[in-house]
């Protein structure tokens, strides 16, 4: 064939190859072009599955094909295809009938009546990503020159270009379809979120649309919704939902709250007696006005997520945030209204009792039945702890539900106040509830809060007195570093006296008695206050006090004389000694209550 004929043949081959509508048609045209223009009789294209050791026939060209069954799978050990791919060069078999190297071709050469074989490697892959080779055969022995190999190589190269174009077209088509599905999913999710539906129904919709298994957590509704199982080998859908609603519920909520400040990878440990496994999860926070209101927990799959999957995920997060906004706004309104109402009651700012009772009833609070106040002071615990509990309000609501106690939780000045029915039928349940609250908050914060239970408030006028007593006990508890559940009888009379008489006269008495001595000790690091207290504690016995402090009695007497000289402290009469000791004890209580005076 002269050069002009070869060029015309390549033009016809290029037109023929590019005329196909899909990859199968392109490969069929490629075999036809190679046989027709390079003067070969038969041809085929095979894909090579090297990990499994087989070559598969994708398309064939055999104009004289008799209706008979032909093998579509070849073992690579008997095929020259793997040799051509590994060497990236053609494999030429002059006469397959006498070839000892490839017995498979030798056997088929007699069955299908052909002699010469040429195997050309292709620098492209099929739909499954497997490399391919072009094989052409002739009925007669055909001598192949370098020009012949170059010519058919050009045809193969044109075919490779066409195959790559088909791959790009298929990828673009699939990307378009994914984009269309993502847009439809985005529209569907927004319609669901704006249709006055529930978080549960929207979570089910999200589980259907996302390629991953998910769990949706709504903090303000105290809701955990599970989708399909992340591990079908261990849980079916029903068993997974049961596990999420039971054994895994607390762990899921804790992980979601702990990771809600930023997107991060976490691990769930599953051990329900039947299964023990670790599940990797990614927690996506759901926010409203920069406040975390929930979380979307995603169980990753081995496939890498692309931009469209991320866009679908963002749509799901946005729709869930919109849906949760309703409960968020309702919760904020009710919480703020209850707080204002409670403060109005305990500060005695109401005038019409019937009006305040009706307003409370509209907010779900019945002030006509006897109730107790359970006050939870967790501010110091949150300050010293790790802050693993993001919403104490809902935690307290959950503890009430678990204990079977009807109550209303109100946030007041950094504390939580729980109003519970105070009749005798509830007394047994209320006995354990304060300790449960202290233990639960302590696990999350690393330090128990102060928990106090008031007397029964039968009348509206009882609430201010109960509230003031609880606040007073909290102040005393803070001064002594007390946490957990405690009451007024847990302290001695002196702290109670200070709490009841928290007026300027108490501080003036302390300042006039030992204020100058305390200031001198702080400025000059002298031990006068400790010496005076030890002397009074030992009944003003010099030798006993000196022995207790490890001092020489002369040193003790010198310090006492200096205190009288510098600060005018005299201990001659019982009244003077009592006043000095009382001032020292009061100073310790007042200063520990008021850190700014230390």
PLY file of the C-alpha trace (Angstrom):
ply
format ascii 1.0
element vertex 598
property float x
property float y
property float z
element edge 597
property int vertex1
property int vertex2
end_header
0.00 0.00 0.00
1.47 3.39 -1.03
1.54 6.41 1.27
-1.44 8.10 -0.35
-3.53 5.00 0.14
-2.41 4.73 3.74
-3.38 8.35 4.45
-6.77 7.82 2.86
-7.16 4.65 4.87
-6.31 6.46 8.10
-8.85 9.15 7.22
-11.52 6.54 6.62
-10.48 4.75 9.85
-10.75 7.97 11.84
-14.21 8.70 10.40
-15.32 5.12 11.05
-14.04 5.14 14.62
-15.68 8.46 15.47
-19.04 7.46 14.05
-19.99 5.32 17.07
-22.44 6.44 19.70
-21.03 4.51 22.66
-17.86 2.71 23.73
-19.02 -0.68 22.39
-19.65 0.82 18.96
-16.30 2.61 18.97
-14.43 -0.61 19.76
-16.38 -2.52 17.10
-15.52 0.13 14.49
-11.88 0.04 15.61
-11.62 -3.72 14.94
-13.40 -3.29 11.60
-11.02 -0.49 10.56
-7.93 -2.50 11.54
-9.08 -5.55 9.55
-10.33 -3.68 6.51
-7.47 -1.22 5.98
-4.56 -3.33 7.26
-5.70 -6.41 5.28
-6.41 -8.75 8.19
-9.22 -11.28 8.14
-10.44 -11.50 11.73
-10.07 -9.35 14.78
-11.10 -8.80 18.38
-10.49 -6.55 21.38
-9.88 -8.10 24.77
-9.74 -6.53 28.22
-7.13 -7.87 30.61
-8.06 -8.72 34.22
-4.53 -9.33 35.52
-5.44 -9.75 39.24
-7.72 -12.69 38.36
-5.56 -14.04 35.53
-8.02 -13.81 32.63
-8.54 -11.96 29.37
-12.11 -11.25 28.23
-13.26 -10.73 24.62
-15.24 -7.47 24.38
-15.94 -7.27 20.62
-15.23 -9.50 17.61
-15.08 -9.04 13.84
-15.50 -12.24 11.78
-17.26 -11.80 8.44
-17.36 -15.58 7.86
-18.56 -16.44 11.36
-20.51 -19.65 11.52
-23.07 -19.86 14.31
-21.03 -21.61 16.97
-19.96 -21.02 20.51
-16.57 -19.32 20.84
-14.61 -18.79 24.07
-14.94 -15.31 25.55
-12.45 -15.84 28.37
-8.80 -16.77 28.07
-6.31 -17.66 30.72
-3.50 -15.14 30.62
-0.95 -17.93 30.97
-1.89 -19.10 27.45
-2.42 -15.66 25.90
0.09 -13.24 24.32
-2.05 -10.33 25.52
-0.31 -10.02 28.90
3.08 -10.14 27.13
2.08 -7.27 24.84
0.87 -5.19 27.78
3.87 -5.86 30.00
6.33 -5.04 27.22
4.14 -2.32 25.68
5.00 -3.58 22.24
3.28 -5.75 19.60
3.45 -9.54 19.73
3.63 -11.19 16.27
2.97 -14.92 15.79
3.90 -15.85 12.23
2.11 -19.20 12.28
-0.12 -19.92 15.28
-0.50 -23.57 14.21
3.11 -24.35 14.98
3.57 -22.00 17.96
4.66 -23.77 21.14
4.63 -20.60 23.28
0.86 -20.02 23.09
-0.97 -23.36 23.03
-4.39 -21.68 23.27
-3.89 -19.92 19.94
-2.44 -23.07 18.43
-5.58 -25.04 19.25
-7.96 -22.31 18.05
-5.94 -21.74 14.87
-6.99 -25.22 13.69
-10.59 -24.80 14.91
-11.16 -21.40 13.24
-8.71 -21.87 10.33
-6.23 -19.02 10.69
-2.41 -18.75 10.67
-0.78 -15.40 11.54
-1.65 -13.38 14.68
-0.74 -9.80 15.68
-1.49 -8.50 19.19
-1.30 -4.71 19.67
-1.34 -3.11 23.19
-3.75 -0.20 23.63
-3.08 2.74 25.94
-6.67 2.96 27.13
-9.07 1.06 29.39
-12.62 -0.29 29.23
-15.61 0.82 31.34
-14.29 -1.17 34.30
-10.81 0.37 34.13
-9.11 -2.74 32.67
-6.40 -2.35 29.98
-7.17 -3.61 26.48
-5.39 -5.18 23.50
-6.29 -5.42 19.81
-5.80 -8.83 18.17
-5.95 -9.39 14.38
-5.47 -12.69 12.51
-5.23 -13.81 8.90
-6.18 -17.02 7.08
-2.78 -17.21 5.43
0.70 -16.67 6.74
1.26 -12.92 6.60
4.64 -11.31 6.75
4.55 -8.17 8.89
7.03 -5.35 8.33
7.85 -2.41 10.55
5.74 -0.19 8.28
2.75 -2.54 8.68
3.07 -2.41 12.45
3.40 1.39 12.37
0.30 1.66 10.16
-1.92 -0.52 12.35
-0.40 1.25 15.37
-1.70 4.53 13.95
-5.16 3.01 13.61
-4.96 1.81 17.22
-3.88 5.28 18.32
-6.89 6.83 16.59
-9.03 4.29 18.37
-7.44 5.20 21.70
-8.36 8.84 21.10
-11.94 7.84 20.35
-12.11 5.64 23.48
-10.83 8.44 25.69
-13.39 10.78 24.18
-16.14 8.29 24.99
-14.88 8.02 28.56
-14.97 11.81 28.94
-18.45 11.98 27.43
-19.65 9.29 29.80
-18.08 11.08 32.79
-19.64 14.38 31.75
-23.00 12.68 31.34
-22.73 11.03 34.74
-21.64 14.33 36.30
-24.63 16.04 34.73
-26.94 13.34 36.03
-25.40 13.62 39.52
-25.76 17.41 39.40
-29.39 17.05 38.36
-30.01 14.58 41.19
-28.27 16.88 43.65
-30.40 19.86 42.56
-33.57 17.80 42.79
-32.50 16.55 46.22
-31.76 20.12 47.35
-35.22 21.24 46.21
-36.87 18.23 47.82
-35.10 18.80 51.15
-36.04 22.48 51.27
-39.67 21.70 50.42
-39.69 19.12 53.20
-38.13 21.57 55.68
-40.58 24.36 54.80
-43.69 22.18 54.80
-44.23 22.24 58.58
-43.00 18.67 58.81
-40.99 17.09 61.61
-37.30 16.51 62.18
-37.99 12.76 62.03
-39.53 12.87 58.55
-36.78 15.17 57.26
-34.10 12.91 58.78
-35.62 9.94 56.93
-35.49 11.95 53.70
-31.85 12.87 54.31
-31.03 9.21 54.94
-32.56 8.29 51.57
-30.70 10.94 49.59
-27.21 10.78 51.11
-24.94 7.90 50.07
-23.84 7.38 53.70
-25.61 6.06 56.74
-26.51 8.98 59.02
-27.84 9.80 62.48
-29.57 13.15 63.12
-29.42 14.69 66.60
-31.67 17.59 67.64
-30.39 19.02 70.94
-33.39 21.22 71.74
-35.95 18.51 71.00
-33.75 15.92 72.77
-34.14 13.73 69.68
-31.90 11.12 68.02
-33.05 9.73 64.65
-31.20 6.81 63.04
-31.23 6.04 59.33
-30.03 2.85 57.70
-27.43 0.64 59.33
-23.76 1.60 58.85
-22.78 -2.09 59.07
-25.27 -4.52 57.53
-23.03 -7.41 58.60
-23.72 -6.59 62.27
-27.08 -4.76 62.31
-30.14 -4.79 60.11
-32.17 -1.56 59.95
-34.48 -2.46 62.85
-31.64 -3.64 65.12
-29.65 -0.48 64.37
-32.56 1.81 65.25
-33.11 -0.13 68.45
-29.43 0.20 69.39
-29.41 3.95 68.67
-32.54 4.44 70.75
-31.14 2.35 73.62
-27.56 1.28 74.33
-25.89 3.80 71.99
-28.14 6.79 72.69
-26.11 8.42 75.46
-22.79 7.80 73.69
-24.09 9.27 70.43
-25.39 12.40 72.15
-22.15 12.82 74.09
-20.02 12.44 70.95
-22.27 14.82 69.03
-22.12 17.48 71.76
-18.39 17.08 72.29
-17.63 17.48 68.59
-20.24 20.13 67.86
-17.85 23.09 67.88
-16.12 21.98 64.66
-16.31 19.21 62.10
-14.17 16.32 63.24
-13.74 12.56 63.15
-14.94 10.53 66.11
-15.32 6.85 67.04
-18.36 5.01 68.37
-17.74 1.89 70.45
-20.55 -0.61 70.05
-20.94 -3.37 72.63
-24.51 -4.61 73.07
-23.64 -8.10 74.22
-23.92 -9.49 70.69
-21.57 -7.22 68.74
-18.33 -5.46 69.61
-16.99 -3.10 66.97
-15.68 0.43 66.38
-17.47 2.71 63.94
-15.78 5.80 62.52
-18.09 8.81 62.25
-17.83 12.39 61.08
-19.86 14.91 63.06
-21.23 17.92 61.18
-22.60 20.61 63.53
-25.97 22.20 62.72
-26.07 25.86 63.72
-28.55 28.73 63.99
-27.18 32.23 64.58
-23.76 30.74 65.41
-25.31 28.52 68.09
-25.11 24.74 67.73
-28.63 23.27 67.83
-27.94 19.76 66.57
-25.59 17.54 64.64
-25.53 15.31 61.58
-23.49 12.19 62.25
-22.14 10.59 59.04
-20.60 7.14 58.72
-17.99 7.45 55.93
-17.75 4.96 53.07
-14.50 3.86 51.34
-15.43 5.87 48.21
-14.10 9.40 48.07
-16.83 12.05 48.12
-16.76 14.66 45.39
-18.02 18.21 45.13
-21.57 17.10 44.34
-21.68 14.83 47.38
-20.45 17.74 49.47
-23.09 20.00 47.94
-25.77 17.43 48.78
-24.41 17.21 52.33
-24.52 21.02 52.68
-28.12 20.98 51.42
-29.03 18.36 54.01
-27.38 20.37 56.79
-29.15 23.56 55.70
-32.55 21.85 55.52
-32.10 20.26 58.94
-31.04 23.60 60.43
-34.15 25.24 58.98
-36.32 22.47 60.40
-34.69 22.71 63.84
-35.10 26.48 63.87
-38.76 26.03 64.82
-38.01 24.10 67.99
-35.05 26.41 68.68
-37.18 29.56 68.50
-39.98 27.95 70.48
-37.54 26.80 73.15
-35.91 30.23 73.44
-39.27 31.98 73.72
-40.58 29.59 76.37
-37.32 29.68 78.32
-37.14 33.48 78.33
-40.81 33.79 79.27
-40.50 31.27 82.12
-37.39 33.02 83.45
-39.09 36.41 83.47
-42.17 34.95 85.15
-40.15 33.16 87.85
-38.11 36.27 88.67
-41.30 38.27 88.89
-42.64 35.77 91.46
-39.51 35.39 93.64
-38.81 39.13 93.61
-42.40 39.86 94.65
-43.02 42.12 91.66
-46.51 40.80 90.94
-49.69 42.55 92.03
-52.53 40.36 90.82
-52.14 36.74 91.96
-54.79 35.46 89.54
-52.98 37.11 86.61
-49.59 35.60 87.47
-51.17 32.17 87.95
-52.90 32.35 84.57
-49.73 33.47 82.82
-47.84 30.58 84.38
-50.54 28.12 83.32
-50.26 29.29 79.71
-46.53 28.44 79.89
-47.27 24.98 81.27
-46.57 25.79 84.92
-49.26 25.27 87.59
-48.56 27.49 90.62
-51.72 26.39 92.41
-50.31 22.99 93.43
-47.62 22.56 96.13
-44.15 22.45 94.60
-40.52 22.27 95.62
-37.57 24.08 94.09
-34.56 22.02 93.05
-31.78 24.54 92.46
-28.72 23.40 90.47
-25.73 25.76 90.70
-23.37 24.43 88.01
-21.47 27.62 87.06
-18.32 26.75 89.04
-18.47 23.14 87.83
-18.61 24.27 84.19
-15.72 26.66 84.82
-13.45 23.98 86.33
-14.66 21.03 84.22
-14.11 20.14 80.62
-17.41 21.53 79.39
-18.41 18.25 77.75
-22.09 18.98 78.41
-23.28 21.58 75.92
-26.86 22.01 77.16
-27.49 21.44 80.91
-31.11 22.52 80.47
-32.01 19.55 78.30
-29.94 17.21 80.40
-32.02 18.14 83.45
-35.23 17.62 81.45
-34.01 14.17 80.44
-33.18 13.25 84.05
-36.69 14.28 85.12
-38.20 12.08 82.42
-36.04 9.12 83.41
-37.02 9.52 87.06
-40.70 9.78 86.18
-41.00 13.16 87.91
-43.17 15.89 86.42
-41.37 19.19 86.53
-40.53 22.46 84.78
-36.93 23.54 84.24
-36.12 27.27 84.30
-32.78 28.99 83.68
-32.23 31.75 86.26
-29.07 33.83 86.67
-26.60 31.11 85.73
-28.47 28.44 87.69
-31.16 25.93 86.81
-34.33 25.83 88.87
-36.61 22.84 88.60
-40.15 23.14 89.97
-41.50 19.69 90.87
-44.72 18.61 92.53
-44.10 18.49 96.27
-46.81 16.15 97.60
-46.13 12.96 99.54
-46.60 10.71 96.51
-43.54 12.21 94.86
-41.35 12.22 97.98
-39.77 8.80 97.27
-38.79 9.75 93.73
-37.47 13.13 94.85
-35.21 11.46 97.40
-32.91 10.03 94.72
-33.31 12.72 92.05
-30.93 15.39 93.52
-28.10 12.85 93.84
-28.74 11.67 90.29
-28.56 15.26 89.03
-25.30 15.92 90.88
-23.72 12.69 89.61
-24.81 13.23 85.97
-23.53 16.81 85.81
-20.36 15.77 87.64
-19.57 13.13 84.99
-19.64 15.74 82.25
-18.01 18.66 84.04
-15.52 16.71 86.15
-16.93 18.44 89.23
-20.34 18.11 90.84
-22.58 21.19 91.02
-24.34 22.34 94.17
-27.85 20.90 94.33
-30.42 22.10 96.89
-34.04 21.12 97.51
-36.36 23.70 99.09
-39.27 23.26 101.44
-42.73 22.87 99.91
-44.14 26.08 98.41
-47.89 25.84 98.98
-48.66 29.51 98.36
-47.35 32.06 95.91
-45.81 33.98 98.80
-43.72 30.94 99.75
-41.59 31.08 96.57
-39.56 34.22 97.43
-38.65 32.79 100.85
-37.67 29.40 99.41
-35.62 31.02 96.65
-33.76 33.29 99.07
-32.95 30.38 101.38
-31.59 28.32 98.50
-29.50 31.25 97.25
-28.18 31.76 100.78
-27.19 28.09 101.05
-25.43 28.29 97.69
-23.39 31.27 98.88
-22.43 29.41 102.06
-21.60 26.29 100.08
-19.33 28.25 97.78
-17.54 29.79 100.74
-16.71 26.32 102.07
-16.06 24.76 98.66
-19.04 22.43 99.04
-20.51 20.65 96.00
-23.12 17.96 95.53
-26.38 17.80 97.46
-26.45 19.70 100.78
-28.81 21.60 103.10
-28.62 24.29 105.80
-28.12 21.81 108.64
-24.87 20.65 107.00
-23.21 23.91 108.19
-22.62 25.33 111.63
-24.43 28.36 113.04
-21.75 30.91 112.20
-22.01 30.70 108.38
-25.77 30.79 108.71
-25.43 33.95 110.80
-23.21 35.61 108.22
-25.49 34.65 105.37
-28.50 36.00 107.23
-26.73 39.20 108.32
-24.95 40.04 105.12
-24.90 43.78 105.91
-22.12 46.41 106.09
-22.14 46.23 109.89
-20.56 42.75 109.83
-17.71 43.89 107.62
-17.22 47.06 109.65
-16.89 44.97 112.81
-14.29 42.73 111.16
-12.35 45.67 109.74
-12.20 47.51 113.09
-11.21 44.38 115.03
-8.57 42.66 112.87
-8.62 44.51 109.54
-5.33 46.35 110.10
-3.63 43.16 111.31
-4.77 41.21 108.22
-3.61 44.00 105.89
-0.20 44.08 107.62
0.20 40.29 107.26
-0.61 40.46 103.55
1.76 43.34 102.87
4.69 42.18 105.00
4.07 38.40 105.08
3.99 38.40 108.89
2.28 35.60 110.90
0.34 37.79 113.35
-3.14 36.51 112.41
-2.15 32.84 112.66
-0.42 33.51 115.99
-3.43 35.34 117.41
-5.84 32.62 116.32
-3.64 29.85 117.73
-3.32 31.73 121.04
-7.10 32.10 121.33
-7.64 28.48 120.32
-5.34 27.30 123.14
-7.32 29.32 125.73
-4.66 32.07 125.90
-2.15 29.68 127.46
1.27 30.85 126.36
3.23 27.62 126.79
0.56 25.44 125.13
0.31 27.84 122.18
4.10 28.04 121.78
4.34 24.24 121.78
1.54 23.92 119.24
3.20 26.41 116.90
6.74 25.18 117.48
7.86 28.51 118.90
9.79 29.56 121.99
7.44 31.10 124.53
9.49 34.32 124.49
8.89 34.66 120.73
5.17 34.17 121.25
5.02 36.84 123.95
6.97 39.26 121.74
4.46 38.79 118.91
1.53 39.39 121.25
3.08 42.57 122.58
3.74 43.80 119.05
0.10 43.13 118.10
-1.09 45.22 121.02
1.43 47.94 120.20
0.72 48.07 116.43
-2.96 47.22 116.22
-4.34 47.88 119.70
-5.47 44.27 120.18
-6.06 43.49 123.85
-7.03 40.11 125.28
-7.40 40.99 128.96
-11.13 40.29 129.36
-13.37 37.45 128.12
-15.33 39.93 126.00
-12.14 41.10 124.26
-11.04 37.53 123.60
-14.48 36.54 122.26
-14.63 39.62 119.99
-11.18 38.88 118.53
-11.95 35.23 117.83
-15.36 36.10 116.31
-13.76 38.72 114.06
-11.14 36.21 112.84
-13.77 33.57 112.04
-16.05 36.08 110.32
-13.16 37.40 108.21
-12.42 33.90 106.93
-16.04 33.33 105.94
-16.54 36.75 104.35
-13.26 36.73 102.45
-13.89 33.24 101.04
-17.36 34.29 99.93
-16.04 37.41 98.26
-12.95 36.50 96.22
-12.25 40.11 95.25
-11.36 40.92 98.90
-8.65 38.30 99.12
0 1
1 2
2 3
3 4
4 5
5 6
6 7
7 8
8 9
9 10
10 11
11 12
12 13
13 14
14 15
15 16
16 17
17 18
18 19
19 20
20 21
21 22
22 23
23 24
24 25
25 26
26 27
27 28
28 29
29 30
30 31
31 32
32 33
33 34
34 35
35 36
36 37
37 38
38 39
39 40
40 41
41 42
42 43
43 44
44 45
45 46
46 47
47 48
48 49
49 50
50 51
51 52
52 53
53 54
54 55
55 56
56 57
57 58
58 59
59 60
60 61
61 62
62 63
63 64
64 65
65 66
66 67
67 68
68 69
69 70
70 71
71 72
72 73
73 74
74 75
75 76
76 77
77 78
78 79
79 80
80 81
81 82
82 83
83 84
84 85
85 86
86 87
87 88
88 89
89 90
90 91
91 92
92 93
93 94
94 95
95 96
96 97
97 98
98 99
99 100
100 101
101 102
102 103
103 104
104 105
105 106
106 107
107 108
108 109
109 110
110 111
111 112
112 113
113 114
114 115
115 116
116 117
117 118
118 119
119 120
120 121
121 122
122 123
123 124
124 125
125 126
126 127
127 128
128 129
129 130
130 131
131 132
132 133
133 134
134 135
135 136
136 137
137 138
138 139
139 140
140 141
141 142
142 143
143 144
144 145
145 146
146 147
147 148
148 149
149 150
150 151
151 152
152 153
153 154
154 155
155 156
156 157
157 158
158 159
159 160
160 161
161 162
162 163
163 164
164 165
165 166
166 167
167 168
168 169
169 170
170 171
171 172
172 173
173 174
174 175
175 176
176 177
177 178
178 179
179 180
180 181
181 182
182 183
183 184
184 185
185 186
186 187
187 188
188 189
189 190
190 191
191 192
192 193
193 194
194 195
195 196
196 197
197 198
198 199
199 200
200 201
201 202
202 203
203 204
204 205
205 206
206 207
207 208
208 209
209 210
210 211
211 212
212 213
213 214
214 215
215 216
216 217
217 218
218 219
219 220
220 221
221 222
222 223
223 224
224 225
225 226
226 227
227 228
228 229
229 230
230 231
231 232
232 233
233 234
234 235
235 236
236 237
237 238
238 239
239 240
240 241
241 242
242 243
243 244
244 245
245 246
246 247
247 248
248 249
249 250
250 251
251 252
252 253
253 254
254 255
255 256
256 257
257 258
258 259
259 260
260 261
261 262
262 263
263 264
264 265
265 266
266 267
267 268
268 269
269 270
270 271
271 272
272 273
273 274
274 275
275 276
276 277
277 278
278 279
279 280
280 281
281 282
282 283
283 284
284 285
285 286
286 287
287 288
288 289
289 290
290 291
291 292
292 293
293 294
294 295
295 296
296 297
297 298
298 299
299 300
300 301
301 302
302 303
303 304
304 305
305 306
306 307
307 308
308 309
309 310
310 311
311 312
312 313
313 314
314 315
315 316
316 317
317 318
318 319
319 320
320 321
321 322
322 323
323 324
324 325
325 326
326 327
327 328
328 329
329 330
330 331
331 332
332 333
333 334
334 335
335 336
336 337
337 338
338 339
339 340
340 341
341 342
342 343
343 344
344 345
345 346
346 347
347 348
348 349
349 350
350 351
351 352
352 353
353 354
354 355
355 356
356 357
357 358
358 359
359 360
360 361
361 362
362 363
363 364
364 365
365 366
366 367
367 368
368 369
369 370
370 371
371 372
372 373
373 374
374 375
375 376
376 377
377 378
378 379
379 380
380 381
381 382
382 383
383 384
384 385
385 386
386 387
387 388
388 389
389 390
390 391
391 392
392 393
393 394
394 395
395 396
396 397
397 398
398 399
399 400
400 401
401 402
402 403
403 404
404 405
405 406
406 407
407 408
408 409
409 410
410 411
411 412
412 413
413 414
414 415
415 416
416 417
417 418
418 419
419 420
420 421
421 422
422 423
423 424
424 425
425 426
426 427
427 428
428 429
429 430
430 431
431 432
432 433
433 434
434 435
435 436
436 437
437 438
438 439
439 440
440 441
441 442
442 443
443 444
444 445
445 446
446 447
447 448
448 449
449 450
450 451
451 452
452 453
453 454
454 455
455 456
456 457
457 458
458 459
459 460
460 461
461 462
462 463
463 464
464 465
465 466
466 467
467 468
468 469
469 470
470 471
471 472
472 473
473 474
474 475
475 476
476 477
477 478
478 479
479 480
480 481
481 482
482 483
483 484
484 485
485 486
486 487
487 488
488 489
489 490
490 491
491 492
492 493
493 494
494 495
495 496
496 497
497 498
498 499
499 500
500 501
501 502
502 503
503 504
504 505
505 506
506 507
507 508
508 509
509 510
510 511
511 512
512 513
513 514
514 515
515 516
516 517
517 518
518 519
519 520
520 521
521 522
522 523
523 524
524 525
525 526
526 527
527 528
528 529
529 530
530 531
531 532
532 533
533 534
534 535
535 536
536 537
537 538
538 539
539 540
540 541
541 542
542 543
543 544
544 545
545 546
546 547
547 548
548 549
549 550
550 551
551 552
552 553
553 554
554 555
555 556
556 557
557 558
558 559
559 560
560 561
561 562
562 563
563 564
564 565
565 566
566 567
567 568
568 569
569 570
570 571
571 572
572 573
573 574
574 575
575 576
576 577
577 578
578 579
579 580
580 581
581 582
582 583
583 584
584 585
585 586
586 587
587 588
588 589
589 590
590 591
591 592
592 593
593 594
594 595
595 596
596 597
